[in-house]
Amino acid sequence: MPLSRRSIILGASGVGLALVGGGAAWRVMRTPTTAIAPWTIDPRRPADPRLDALRYAILAPNPHNRQPWLIELVGSDRVLLRCDLDKRLPETDPFDRQIIMGFGTFIEVARIAAAERGYAIDVTPFPAGEPQPRLDQNPVAQLVFRKDPDITHDPLFSAITHRHTNRALYAPAPPTPAQLRAVARENVVTSADPALLAQMRPLAVRAMTIETVTHRTFMESVDLMRIGADEMNANPDGLPIGGPIVEALQAVGMLNQKLIADPNTDAFKMGLKQVQDSCGSIPALLWITTPGNSRAEQLEAGRRYVRAQLRATTLGLAMHPLSQSLQEYPEMTADYARVHRLLGASGSERVQMLARIGTAPPTLPAPRWPLEKHLV
């Protein structure tokens, strides 16, 4: 059957790819076992409590699955976190705001895991000062681990290895009001208001379309696509695309990053349609606003986001960032302003995170480099 007659769901900006052909629905048959191995936590705890906490922290959500964390163990109780500057996203995240939020998620997951071991973490953000306008080689944070006999175990710990960003189509029915209230803590806002959603759905679709048809921003995703289990296992980061037909088409040269990037191909056109449909399936919204846009506030927004996603996980809910309209490059200027108006941010207030929340089919965990790859 020609490729143009297949129903193709093609990943862009982090959306996975599945294929349906000849009337048969295919499941992923080649699991990227090496790429997802870090999600299976060895029950034998490392002697060093820092390593114990950090093996959970590397499972934290982060933009484009870049996993930019460089970890230096200092003495017997300290950790210095730096950014691998090659893992930044200069086209869609020109001021490294989203990357910093990915450090906020990392630190919070480490804190939750350390508490399970009876340790508190004292965090000093940006000990050398906040870098502007972009990140540099100085530490993003210093973490000091200390034994605390009075520490409270965090109930979100059990959700860490079950938390996955779900980019599929969401069911139209929103979460219940009680579920939304349970997620909306710690200055996180949720809404299933039909009037708001009626305005936000086309905005989300338009923003995703802008990112996809703007060549330089789309190529930032294409260059990070890992097609098939072999590519995922070889480079367990970026944007995974998998399934049996994917691998078959890749093997005969009918599917690769070059074809995905070409706006004249069926792969690109159907991929654009799929991500538009995905970003438009919004049963409810979640967002996080900060009073300003300091680096410390960006870290804090990441902390709030991962806790909200862990709470959603415990309720059986899926979440997926809709970050496109919050990105700060020229083509997104109008939608950037509009999303702030619609979500009530004014003056110096900054919407740091926007996500959809609802129910969706289960998804595989995202690939992860093992902890030792991050240690310096």
C-alpha positions as CSV (number, residue, x, y, z in Angstrom):
1,M,0.0,0.0,0.0
2,P,1.5,3.4,-0.9
3,L,2.6,5.6,2.0
4,S,0.1,8.3,1.0
5,R,-2.8,5.8,1.7
6,R,-1.7,5.0,5.2
7,S,-3.0,6.7,8.3
8,I,0.2,8.1,9.8
9,I,0.5,9.7,13.2
10,L,3.8,11.4,13.0
11,G,5.7,13.0,15.9
12,A,6.7,16.6,15.9
13,S,7.8,18.7,18.9
14,G,7.8,15.6,21.1
15,V,4.7,13.8,19.7
16,G,5.3,10.1,19.1
17,L,4.6,8.2,15.8
18,A,2.3,5.2,15.3
19,L,1.1,3.8,12.0
20,V,-2.1,2.0,10.9
21,G,-2.1,0.3,7.6
22,G,-4.2,-2.3,5.7
23,G,-7.0,-1.9,8.3
24,A,-4.8,-3.4,11.1
25,A,-3.9,-1.5,14.3
26,W,-0.2,-2.1,15.2
27,R,1.3,-2.0,18.7
28,V,4.9,-1.2,19.4
29,M,6.6,-4.6,19.0
30,R,10.2,-3.6,19.5
31,T,10.6,-2.1,22.9
32,P,13.6,0.2,23.3
33,T,14.7,-1.7,26.4
34,T,18.0,0.1,26.9
35,A,16.5,3.5,26.5
36,I,13.8,3.0,29.1
37,A,15.9,0.9,31.5
38,P,16.4,3.8,34.0
39,W,12.7,3.8,34.8
40,T,13.1,0.4,36.4
41,I,14.7,1.2,39.8
42,D,17.0,-1.3,41.3
43,P,15.6,-2.1,44.8
44,R,19.2,-2.2,46.1
45,R,19.9,1.3,47.3
46,P,23.3,3.0,46.7
47,A,25.2,3.6,49.8
48,D,25.5,7.3,48.9
49,P,22.1,8.9,49.5
50,R,22.8,11.5,46.8
51,L,23.1,8.8,44.1
52,D,19.9,7.2,45.5
53,A,17.9,10.5,45.0
54,L,19.5,11.4,41.7
55,R,18.6,8.1,40.0
56,Y,15.0,9.3,40.5
57,A,15.7,12.9,39.6
58,I,16.9,11.9,36.1
59,L,13.3,10.8,35.4
60,A,12.0,14.3,35.7
61,P,10.2,16.0,32.8
62,N,12.3,18.4,30.8
63,P,11.9,20.2,27.5
64,H,12.4,18.2,24.3
65,N,13.7,15.4,26.6
66,R,17.2,17.1,26.4
67,Q,18.2,15.9,29.9
68,P,20.6,18.9,30.3
69,W,21.8,18.0,33.8
70,L,25.5,17.9,34.6
71,I,26.0,16.6,38.2
72,E,29.1,17.1,40.2
73,L,29.4,15.3,43.6
74,V,31.3,17.5,46.0
75,G,32.6,16.1,49.3
76,S,30.2,13.7,51.1
77,D,27.0,15.8,51.1
78,R,26.9,18.4,48.2
79,V,25.8,18.3,44.6
80,L,26.5,21.1,42.1
81,L,24.1,21.1,39.1
82,R,25.2,22.7,35.9
83,C,23.7,22.9,32.4
84,D,25.2,21.0,29.5
85,L,25.1,24.1,27.2
86,D,25.0,21.9,24.1
87,K,21.6,20.6,25.3
88,R,19.8,24.0,25.1
89,L,17.1,24.9,22.6
90,P,18.2,28.2,21.1
91,E,15.4,28.5,18.5
92,T,12.3,27.7,20.6
93,D,13.8,28.6,24.0
94,P,16.2,31.5,23.2
95,F,16.5,32.6,26.8
96,D,16.8,29.1,28.3
97,R,13.7,29.7,30.4
98,Q,12.2,26.2,29.7
99,I,15.6,24.5,30.3
100,I,15.7,26.1,33.7
101,M,12.3,24.8,34.5
102,G,13.6,21.4,33.6
103,F,16.2,21.9,36.4
104,G,13.3,22.9,38.8
105,T,11.6,19.6,38.0
106,F,14.9,17.7,38.6
107,I,15.6,19.3,41.9
108,E,12.0,18.6,43.2
109,V,12.1,15.0,42.2
110,A,15.5,14.6,43.9
111,R,14.0,16.3,47.1
112,I,11.0,13.9,47.1
113,A,13.3,10.8,46.7
114,A,15.8,12.0,49.3
115,A,13.0,12.4,51.8
116,E,12.2,8.7,51.3
117,R,15.7,8.0,52.5
118,G,15.4,10.3,55.5
119,Y,17.3,13.2,54.0
120,A,16.4,16.9,53.4
121,I,18.0,18.9,50.6
122,D,19.0,22.5,51.2
123,V,18.9,24.2,47.8
124,T,20.9,27.3,46.9
125,P,19.8,28.5,43.4
126,F,22.4,30.1,41.2
127,P,25.1,30.5,43.9
128,A,27.2,32.6,41.5
129,G,24.2,34.8,40.6
130,E,21.4,34.5,38.0
131,P,22.8,34.3,34.5
132,Q,21.3,36.6,31.9
133,P,20.2,36.5,29.1
134,R,21.3,32.9,28.8
135,L,22.7,30.1,31.0
136,D,26.5,29.8,31.4
137,Q,28.9,27.4,32.9
138,N,28.2,28.5,36.5
139,P,26.0,26.2,38.7
140,V,22.3,26.4,38.4
141,A,22.0,25.2,41.9
142,Q,23.9,23.7,44.9
143,L,22.2,20.9,46.8
144,V,23.3,20.0,50.3
145,F,22.0,16.7,51.6
146,R,21.5,16.4,55.4
147,K,20.0,13.6,57.5
148,D,16.8,14.8,59.1
149,P,15.1,12.4,61.6
150,D,11.9,14.5,61.5
151,I,11.5,14.7,57.7
152,T,8.1,13.7,56.4
153,H,7.9,11.2,53.6
154,D,6.3,12.7,50.5
155,P,3.2,10.8,49.3
156,L,4.1,11.7,45.7
157,F,7.2,9.5,45.8
158,S,5.4,6.4,44.5
159,A,4.2,8.3,41.4
160,I,7.7,9.2,40.1
161,T,8.3,6.1,38.1
162,H,4.7,6.1,36.7
163,R,4.7,9.8,35.6
164,H,4.9,10.0,31.8
165,T,4.2,12.9,29.5
166,N,1.3,11.7,27.4
167,R,1.1,13.3,23.9
168,A,-1.9,11.3,22.6
169,L,-5.4,12.5,21.8
170,Y,-7.3,13.1,25.0
171,A,-10.8,12.0,25.7
172,P,-13.3,15.0,25.4
173,A,-14.7,14.6,28.9
174,P,-12.7,16.8,31.4
175,P,-11.5,15.5,34.8
176,T,-14.0,15.9,37.6
177,P,-14.0,19.1,39.6
178,A,-12.7,17.2,42.6
179,Q,-9.8,15.9,40.5
180,L,-8.9,19.4,39.2
181,R,-9.0,20.8,42.7
182,A,-6.7,18.0,43.8
183,V,-4.1,18.9,41.1
184,A,-4.5,22.7,41.6
185,R,-2.4,23.2,44.7
186,E,0.7,25.2,45.3
187,N,-0.3,28.1,43.1
188,V,-1.2,25.9,40.2
189,V,-4.4,26.8,38.3
190,T,-6.7,24.4,36.5
191,S,-9.9,25.1,34.5
192,A,-12.4,23.2,32.4
193,D,-14.4,26.4,31.7
194,P,-16.0,25.9,28.2
195,A,-15.6,29.6,27.3
196,L,-11.9,29.6,28.1
197,L,-11.3,26.3,26.3
198,A,-13.1,27.6,23.2
199,Q,-10.5,30.4,23.0
200,M,-7.5,28.3,24.0
201,R,-7.9,25.4,21.7
202,P,-7.5,27.3,18.4
203,L,-4.6,29.3,20.0
204,A,-2.8,26.0,21.0
205,V,-3.3,24.6,17.5
206,R,-2.1,27.9,15.8
207,A,1.0,28.0,18.0
208,M,1.9,24.4,17.2
209,T,1.4,25.1,13.5
210,I,3.7,28.2,13.7
211,E,6.4,26.1,15.3
212,T,6.1,23.3,12.7
213,V,6.0,25.4,9.6
214,T,8.8,27.7,10.7
215,H,11.8,25.8,9.4
216,R,14.4,26.7,12.0
217,T,12.1,25.9,15.0
218,F,10.8,22.7,13.5
219,M,14.3,21.5,12.7
220,E,15.2,21.8,16.4
221,S,12.7,19.0,16.9
222,V,13.5,17.0,13.7
223,D,17.2,16.9,14.7
224,L,16.2,15.3,18.0
225,M,13.8,12.7,16.6
226,R,14.9,9.1,17.4
227,I,13.3,6.8,14.8
228,G,12.9,3.2,15.9
229,A,14.2,1.2,18.8
230,D,17.8,1.2,17.6
231,E,18.1,5.0,17.4
232,M,16.4,5.3,20.8
233,N,18.7,2.9,22.4
234,A,21.8,4.5,20.8
235,N,20.7,8.0,21.9
236,P,18.1,7.7,24.7
237,D,17.1,11.4,24.7
238,G,15.1,13.6,22.4
239,L,11.8,12.8,20.7
240,P,11.1,9.0,20.3
241,I,9.2,7.7,17.2
242,G,8.5,4.0,17.2
243,G,6.4,1.0,16.1
244,P,6.8,-2.0,13.8
245,I,5.8,-0.2,10.6
246,V,8.0,2.8,11.5
247,E,10.9,0.4,11.6
248,A,9.9,-1.3,8.3
249,L,9.6,2.0,6.5
250,Q,12.9,3.2,8.0
251,A,14.6,0.0,6.8
252,V,13.6,0.6,3.2
253,G,14.4,4.4,3.3
254,M,10.8,5.6,3.3
255,L,10.9,7.3,6.7
256,N,13.8,9.4,8.0
257,Q,14.4,12.8,9.5
258,K,15.0,14.3,6.0
259,L,11.5,13.2,4.8
260,I,9.9,14.4,8.0
261,A,11.5,17.8,7.6
262,D,10.3,18.3,4.0
263,P,7.0,20.3,3.9
264,N,6.2,18.7,0.5
265,T,6.1,15.1,1.8
266,D,3.1,13.2,3.0
267,A,4.9,12.5,6.2
268,F,5.2,16.2,7.0
269,K,1.6,17.0,6.0
270,M,0.0,14.2,7.9
271,G,2.4,14.8,10.8
272,L,1.2,18.5,11.0
273,K,-2.4,17.4,11.0
274,Q,-1.7,14.9,13.8
275,V,-0.1,17.4,16.1
276,Q,-2.8,19.9,15.4
277,D,-5.4,17.4,16.4
278,S,-3.4,16.4,19.5
279,C,-2.9,20.0,20.7
280,G,-6.5,20.8,20.1
281,S,-7.8,17.9,22.2
282,I,-7.9,19.9,25.5
283,P,-10.5,18.7,28.0
284,A,-9.0,20.9,30.7
285,L,-6.1,23.2,31.2
286,L,-3.4,23.7,33.8
287,W,-1.2,26.7,34.1
288,I,1.4,28.3,36.4
289,T,2.0,32.0,36.6
290,T,4.8,33.8,38.6
291,P,4.9,37.5,39.7
292,G,8.0,38.1,37.6
293,N,10.4,36.1,35.4
294,S,13.5,35.7,37.5
295,R,15.6,32.6,37.2
296,A,14.6,31.6,40.7
297,E,10.9,31.9,39.7
298,Q,11.5,29.7,36.6
299,L,13.0,27.1,38.9
300,E,10.1,27.4,41.2
301,A,7.6,27.0,38.3
302,G,9.4,23.7,37.4
303,R,9.0,22.5,40.9
304,R,5.3,23.3,40.9
305,Y,4.8,21.7,37.6
306,V,6.3,18.3,38.4
307,R,4.4,18.1,41.7
308,A,1.2,18.9,39.8
309,Q,1.9,16.2,37.2
310,L,2.7,13.7,40.0
311,R,-0.6,14.5,41.7
312,A,-2.3,14.0,38.3
313,T,-0.5,10.6,38.0
314,T,-1.9,9.4,41.3
315,L,-5.4,10.2,40.0
316,G,-4.9,8.4,36.7
317,L,-4.8,11.6,34.7
318,A,-2.5,12.4,31.8
319,M,-0.7,15.7,31.2
320,H,1.1,17.3,28.2
321,P,2.7,20.7,28.1
322,L,1.4,23.2,25.5
323,S,4.5,25.3,25.6
324,Q,4.5,26.6,22.0
325,S,2.5,29.8,22.7
326,L,4.8,30.7,25.6
327,Q,8.0,30.6,23.5
328,E,9.9,33.8,22.9
329,Y,10.8,34.1,19.2
330,P,9.5,36.7,16.8
331,E,6.9,34.5,15.0
332,M,5.2,33.7,18.3
333,T,4.9,37.3,19.6
334,A,1.2,37.7,19.0
335,D,0.1,34.4,20.5
336,Y,2.5,34.9,23.4
337,A,0.6,38.1,24.3
338,R,-2.8,36.6,23.7
339,V,-2.2,33.6,26.0
340,H,-1.1,35.9,28.8
341,R,-4.3,38.0,28.3
342,L,-6.5,35.0,28.2
343,L,-5.0,33.5,31.4
344,G,-5.1,36.8,33.3
345,A,-1.4,37.6,33.5
346,S,-0.8,41.3,33.5
347,G,2.1,43.7,34.1
348,S,5.3,41.8,35.0
349,E,3.4,38.5,35.6
350,R,4.6,35.6,33.5
351,V,2.8,32.4,32.5
352,Q,5.6,29.9,32.9
353,M,3.8,26.7,32.1
354,L,0.6,25.7,30.2
355,A,-0.5,22.1,29.9
356,R,-3.6,20.1,29.0
357,I,-4.9,17.6,31.5
358,G,-7.4,14.7,31.0
359,T,-7.5,11.0,30.2
360,A,-5.6,9.3,27.4
361,P,-4.3,5.8,26.4
362,P,-1.2,4.7,28.3
363,T,2.1,5.6,26.9
364,L,5.6,4.2,27.2
365,P,8.2,6.1,29.3
366,A,10.5,8.5,27.5
367,P,14.1,7.4,26.9
368,R,16.6,8.3,29.5
369,W,20.4,8.3,29.7
370,P,21.6,6.5,32.8
371,L,22.7,8.5,35.8
372,E,26.4,7.9,35.3
373,K,26.2,9.8,32.0
374,H,25.3,12.9,33.9
375,L,28.1,12.7,36.5
376,V,31.1,14.9,36.0
